[in-house]
């Protein structure tokens, strides 16, 4: 699905680091790269349904301005000219801002979300918005109002989910429709699409990247995070999003890594388990020291369901006015989930919030002993639309959201059927750079990043 019109977006050239190097050398310009991305969106998106709304004319002007800055040797930042797409629950001035909910389809954002404003201030070129699960509550990105997003790793005759709720973000990066996409992660919604789509993604420390201008699902658990083709690119975008200068982190040698021993508690695909074993062995050969870790308070499905309850309670509060004024603008499924959360007794809600505190204590215990914890991102590869969603899909991702700690997802190979498998590095609060550095070094060990066949 690539041709000469995609130049300069072939292979490794889709990574931001490669594009920035070419800008600095004058081999390409941000305007040329923007035009290539715009052509890919026009050609590929009709079958993928990842991109919903665009601002191509304004974005092209911004790309031309970036090209002028690079020509003068004066880029605004290390991401000046980067082509970015944004999940539809994050405000982009002048575009529909609806979070995949029909009730809000005519609402136009009057100003950028804080994270989008930060990217624009750094020179990034914001092209448009991306499909997502309705209200950011879901696992497959089959939106009842805006349609289904196809995972680019789908083979002939397959319709694989890109995961949720940031499925449009994962699919757009994997298909080469942008160099970075913004998503939101409440219990895994950046990392699960990254896993299923074979890209990298970061769920940052709580509060590290502003959620101002995001239509919330859970004000307690929501995080904004980037998805990129290569883990190498994450730090530059996170620096722009957070305002925190990129730090040089130490390598794997001498790191003490906790191997999350979940196997006795959860069912996992055999290929995921085998890939995880290989990943740990690769990290150990690279100089890391391993110890086994298990959570004490985090009870997998039970605790994850408490996180879901918090999302339903807080989501109902966010959408109370819309539910009252335009109930038909919410699907029956989404409305039932929110109404159920609002109907639960106070003691059940208190227990759910208490569970978050307990998970924070779990994380504190872990990171008093180890530098990082590793686990698979998802317990299974991407599956077909129409198949039952695995009950434990978010059992290994929800922990980091509840604890407020960073977690970086990176591919750890492909299944026999050619579907991506993913590893996550979980770090202590504020150690986002360490999680990203480990993901990048692991990517080098595995020969990644990976590109879907034909893309």
C-alpha positions in Angstrom: 0.0 0.0 0.0 2.9 2.3 -0.6 4.1 3.9 -3.9 6.4 6.6 -5.1 3.9 9.3 -3.9 4.7 8.2 -0.3 8.3 9.3 -0.5 9.9 10.2 1.9 7.8 7.9 4.1 9.2 4.4 3.4 10.5 2.1 6.1 12.6 3.6 8.8 12.0 7.0 7.3 8.6 7.0 9.1 10.4 7.5 12.5 10.6 11.1 13.6 14.4 10.9 14.4 15.0 10.0 10.7 12.8 12.8 9.4 14.4 15.4 11.7 17.9 14.3 10.6 16.9 14.8 7.0 15.4 18.2 7.7 18.6 19.3 9.4 20.6 18.1 6.3 18.3 19.8 3.9 17.4 16.5 2.2 13.7 16.9 2.8 11.5 19.6 4.1 8.6 19.5 6.5 6.3 20.6 3.7 7.3 17.6 1.5 6.7 15.2 4.4 3.4 16.8 5.3 2.2 16.4 1.7 3.3 12.8 1.7 1.3 12.1 4.9 -1.7 14.0 3.4 -1.6 11.8 0.3 -1.5 8.6 2.5 -4.4 9.8 4.6 -6.5 10.4 1.5 -5.6 7.0 0.0 -5.5 4.7 3.0 -8.0 6.1 5.5 -11.2 5.2 3.6 -10.4 1.5 4.3 -9.0 2.0 7.8 -11.4 4.7 9.2 -8.8 6.0 11.6 -9.0 9.7 10.8 -12.3 11.5 11.3 -11.7 15.3 10.7 -8.8 17.2 9.2 -7.5 20.7 9.0 -5.3 20.2 5.9 -5.1 23.7 4.7 -4.1 25.2 8.0 -1.7 22.3 8.6 0.0 22.8 5.2 0.6 26.4 6.1 2.2 25.3 9.4 4.4 22.8 7.6 5.5 25.5 5.2 6.4 27.7 8.2 8.3 24.9 9.7 10.2 24.3 6.4 11.2 28.0 6.5 12.5 27.6 10.1 14.6 24.5 9.3 16.0 26.3 6.2 17.2 29.1 8.4 18.6 26.6 10.9 16.1 27.8 13.6 13.6 25.1 14.4 11.4 25.9 17.4 12.2 22.5 19.0 13.4 19.0 18.3 9.8 18.1 17.0 9.4 21.1 14.7 7.5 19.9 11.6 6.3 16.6 13.1 3.0 15.5 11.6 0.6 14.6 14.4 -3.0 13.3 14.7 -5.1 13.6 17.9 -7.7 11.4 19.5 -11.2 12.9 19.2 -11.6 13.5 22.9 -8.7 16.0 22.9 -9.6 19.5 21.7 -8.1 20.8 18.5 -9.3 24.4 17.8 -11.7 24.6 14.9 -12.4 20.8 14.7 -15.3 18.8 16.1 -14.6 17.8 19.7 -16.9 14.9 20.6 -15.1 12.0 22.2 -16.8 9.7 19.8 -20.2 10.6 21.2 -23.0 11.6 18.8 -24.6 14.0 21.3 -21.5 16.3 20.9 -21.0 15.9 17.1 -21.7 19.6 16.4 -19.5 20.9 19.1 -16.4 22.7 17.7 -13.4 23.2 20.0 -12.9 26.9 20.6 -9.3 26.4 21.7 -6.7 23.7 21.8 -6.2 21.3 24.7 -3.1 22.1 26.7 -1.3 19.1 25.2 -2.1 20.2 21.6 -1.1 23.8 22.4 2.2 22.5 23.7 2.8 20.6 20.5 1.9 23.6 18.3 4.2 25.8 20.4 7.0 23.3 19.6 6.3 23.5 15.9 4.3 20.2 15.5 1.8 20.1 12.6 -1.6 19.0 13.9 -3.4 17.4 11.0 -6.7 16.2 12.4 -8.6 14.0 14.8 -8.9 10.2 15.2 -11.6 7.6 15.8 -12.0 6.1 19.2 -14.3 4.2 21.5 -17.5 6.1 22.4 -16.6 8.2 25.4 -13.2 6.4 25.7 -14.9 3.4 27.4 -14.3 0.3 25.4 -11.8 -2.2 24.1 -12.0 -2.6 20.3 -12.8 0.8 18.6 -16.0 -0.2 16.9 -17.8 3.1 17.4 -21.6 3.0 17.0 -21.7 6.6 15.5 -18.3 6.9 13.6 -17.7 3.3 12.6 -15.1 0.7 13.0 -11.3 1.3 12.8 -9.4 -1.5 11.1 -6.0 -2.7 12.4 -3.4 -2.3 9.6 -2.0 -5.7 10.6 -5.2 -7.4 9.3 -4.4 -10.0 6.7 -6.5 -10.9 3.7 -10.0 -11.6 4.8 -9.2 -10.5 8.4 -10.8 -7.6 10.3 -8.6 -7.2 13.4 -9.4 -4.8 16.1 -6.7 -2.1 16.8 -7.7 -2.2 20.5 -9.3 0.6 22.4 -10.1 3.1 23.3 -7.3 4.9 21.3 -7.7 2.5 18.4 -7.6 5.2 15.8 -4.3 6.4 17.3 -2.7 3.0 17.1 -3.9 2.3 13.6 -2.9 5.7 12.3 0.7 5.4 13.5 1.0 1.7 12.3 -0.3 2.6 8.8 2.0 5.6 8.5 -0.7 8.3 8.5 1.3 10.4 11.0 4.6 10.3 12.8 3.0 10.6 16.3 -0.6 10.3 17.5 -2.0 11.4 20.9 -4.2 9.0 22.8 -5.6 8.8 26.3 -5.1 5.9 28.7 -7.5 5.2 31.6 -6.8 1.5 32.1 -4.6 0.8 29.1 -6.1 2.7 26.2 -2.8 3.9 24.9 -0.8 0.8 25.5 -3.3 -1.8 24.3 -3.7 -0.2 20.9 0.1 0.2 20.8 0.4 -3.5 21.5 -2.2 -4.7 18.9 -0.9 -2.3 16.2 2.8 -3.0 16.7 3.9 0.5 17.7 5.3 2.1 20.9 3.4 4.2 23.4 3.7 5.8 26.8 1.2 6.1 29.6 3.0 8.9 31.6 3.2 9.5 35.3 0.0 11.0 36.7 -0.1 14.7 36.1 3.1 14.7 33.9 1.1 15.7 30.8 -1.8 18.0 31.2 -5.3 16.6 30.6 -6.9 20.1 30.4 -9.0 20.2 27.2 -9.7 16.5 27.3 -13.3 15.2 27.5 -12.8 13.0 30.6 -13.9 9.5 31.2 -12.3 9.4 34.6 -10.6 12.5 36.1 -8.9 10.1 38.6 -7.4 7.7 36.0 -7.1 9.5 32.7 -3.7 10.2 31.2 -2.7 11.7 27.8 0.1 9.8 26.1 1.9 9.6 22.7 2.1 6.7 20.3 5.0 6.5 17.8 6.3 4.0 15.3 9.7 3.8 17.2 10.3 3.9 20.9 13.3 6.1 20.0 10.8 8.9 19.2 8.9 8.9 22.5 11.2 11.1 24.6 11.2 14.1 22.2 7.4 14.2 22.1 7.0 13.7 25.8 9.5 16.5 26.4 7.4 18.9 24.3 4.1 17.7 25.9 5.4 18.0 29.5 7.7 21.0 29.2 10.4 18.9 30.9 13.8 18.8 29.1 14.7 15.3 27.8 17.1 13.6 30.1 19.8 11.1 29.2 19.0 7.9 31.1 21.4 5.1 31.9 21.4 1.9 29.9 20.2 -1.6 30.9 23.5 -2.7 32.5 23.1 -2.9 36.2 19.4 -2.2 36.2 17.4 -4.3 38.6 14.2 -5.4 36.9 11.2 -7.0 38.5 9.6 -9.7 36.4 5.9 -9.6 37.0 4.9 -13.1 37.9 1.3 -13.1 36.8 1.2 -16.6 35.2 -0.5 -18.3 38.2 -3.3 -15.8 38.3 -4.1 -15.0 34.6 -4.7 -16.9 31.4 -2.4 -15.7 28.6 -1.8 -16.7 25.0 1.0 -19.3 24.7 2.9 -17.2 22.2 2.7 -14.1 24.5 4.2 -16.2 27.3 7.0 -17.5 25.1 7.8 -14.1 23.7 7.9 -12.7 27.3 10.3 -15.4 28.3 12.5 -14.5 25.4 12.3 -10.8 26.2 13.4 -11.3 29.7 16.3 -13.4 28.5 17.4 -10.7 26.1 17.3 -8.1 28.8 19.3 -10.3 31.1 22.0 -10.8 28.4 22.1 -7.1 28.0 23.1 -6.6 31.6 19.9 -6.3 33.6 19.4 -8.2 36.9 16.0 -9.9 37.4 14.0 -10.6 40.4 10.4 -11.9 40.6 7.7 -9.5 41.8 4.0 -9.9 42.5 1.4 -7.4 43.6 -0.1 -7.7 47.1 -3.1 -5.4 46.9 -3.8 -5.5 43.1 -6.2 -8.4 42.5 -6.3 -8.4 38.7 -9.9 -8.7 37.6 -11.4 -7.6 40.9 -9.3 -4.4 41.1 -9.7 -3.7 37.4 -13.4 -3.8 37.8 -13.1 -1.3 40.6 -11.2 0.9 38.1 -14.1 0.4 35.7 -16.6 1.4 38.3 -14.6 4.6 39.0 -14.7 5.4 35.3 -18.5 4.8 35.1 -19.1 6.9 38.2 -16.9 9.8 37.0 -18.0 9.4 33.4 -21.6 9.8 34.4 -20.7 13.0 36.2 -18.9 14.3 33.1 -21.9 13.6 30.8 -24.8 14.2 33.2 -26.0 17.2 31.2 -25.7 15.5 27.9 -27.5 12.4 29.2 -30.3 14.6 30.4 -30.6 16.9 27.3 -29.8 14.4 24.5 -30.1 10.8 25.7 -30.4 9.5 22.2 -27.0 10.9 21.4 -25.5 8.2 23.6 -25.6 4.5 22.6 -27.7 2.2 24.7 -24.5 0.3 25.7 -22.6 3.4 26.8 -25.6 4.9 28.6 -26.2 1.7 30.5 -22.6 1.6 31.7 -22.7 5.2 33.0 -26.1 4.8 34.6 -25.0 1.6 36.3 -22.0 3.4 37.8 -24.2 6.3 39.1 -26.6 3.8 40.7 -24.0 2.0 42.9 -24.0 2.5 46.6 -21.6 4.9 48.3 -19.7 2.1 50.2 -19.0 0.3 46.9 -17.6 3.6 45.5 -15.4 4.1 48.6 -14.0 0.6 48.2 -13.1 1.3 44.6 -11.2 4.5 45.5 -9.5 2.7 48.4 -8.3 0.1 45.9 -6.4 2.8 44.0 -4.6 3.8 47.2 -3.7 0.2 47.8 -2.3 -0.1 44.3 -0.2 3.0 44.9 1.3 1.2 47.9 2.0 -1.9 45.8 4.0 0.3 43.4 5.9 1.9 46.2 6.9 -1.5 47.5 8.0 -2.6 44.1 10.1 0.4 43.3 11.8 0.4 46.7 13.4 -2.8 45.5 13.7 -2.5 41.7 14.3 0.1 39.0 11.7 -1.2 36.6 9.0 -3.9 36.3 8.4 -5.7 33.0 5.3 -7.6 31.9 3.4 -8.2 28.6 1.3 -5.3 27.6 -1.6 -7.5 26.5 -2.2 -11.1 27.3 -3.2 -11.8 23.7 -2.5 -10.5 20.1 -5.1 -8.5 18.2 -8.3 -10.5 17.6 -11.1 -10.3 15.0 -14.0 -8.0 15.4 -17.0 -10.0 16.5 -14.9 -12.2 18.8 -15.6 -12.0 22.5 -13.3 -9.4 24.2 -11.0 -11.1 26.6 -12.2 -10.5 30.1 -8.6 -9.8 31.3 -7.6 -7.6 28.4 -6.5 -4.7 30.7 -5.4 -6.8 33.7 -1.7 -6.0 33.2 -2.2 -2.3 32.1 -4.7 -1.0 34.6 -2.1 -1.3 37.4 0.0 1.7 36.1 -3.1 3.9 35.7 -4.2 3.2 39.3 -0.7 3.6 40.7 -0.1 6.8 38.7 3.3 5.4 37.4 4.7 5.5 33.9 4.6 2.5 31.6 6.1 2.3 28.1 4.9 -0.3 25.6 7.1 -1.6 22.8 6.8 -4.5 20.4 8.5 -7.8 21.4 8.0 -9.6 18.1 5.3 -11.2 16.1 3.1 -14.2 16.5 3.2 -17.1 14.1 0.1 -15.5 12.4 2.1 -12.3 12.0 0.3 -10.3 14.8 2.3 -8.0 17.0 3.2 -8.9 20.6 4.1 -6.3 23.2 6.2 -5.7 26.3 5.7 -2.9 28.8 8.3 -1.3 31.1 6.7 0.1 34.3 8.8 2.6 36.3 8.4 4.6 39.5 6.5 7.9 39.6 8.4 10.5 37.7 10.7 8.0 36.1 9.1 8.3 32.6 12.5 8.8 31.0 13.8 5.5 32.4 10.7 3.6 31.1 11.2 5.1 27.6 14.9 4.5 27.6 14.4 0.8 28.4 11.8 0.5 25.7 14.2 2.0 23.2 17.1 -0.2 24.1 14.8 -3.3 24.0 13.6 -2.2 20.5 17.2 -2.3 19.4 17.7 -5.8 20.8 14.6 -7.1 18.9 15.4 -5.4 15.6 12.3 -3.2 15.7 10.3 -1.2 14.9 7.9 -3.3 12.8 5.7 -2.3 9.8 2.5 -4.0 8.8 2.9 -5.9 5.5 2.1 -3.7 2.5 2.3 -0.4 4.5 
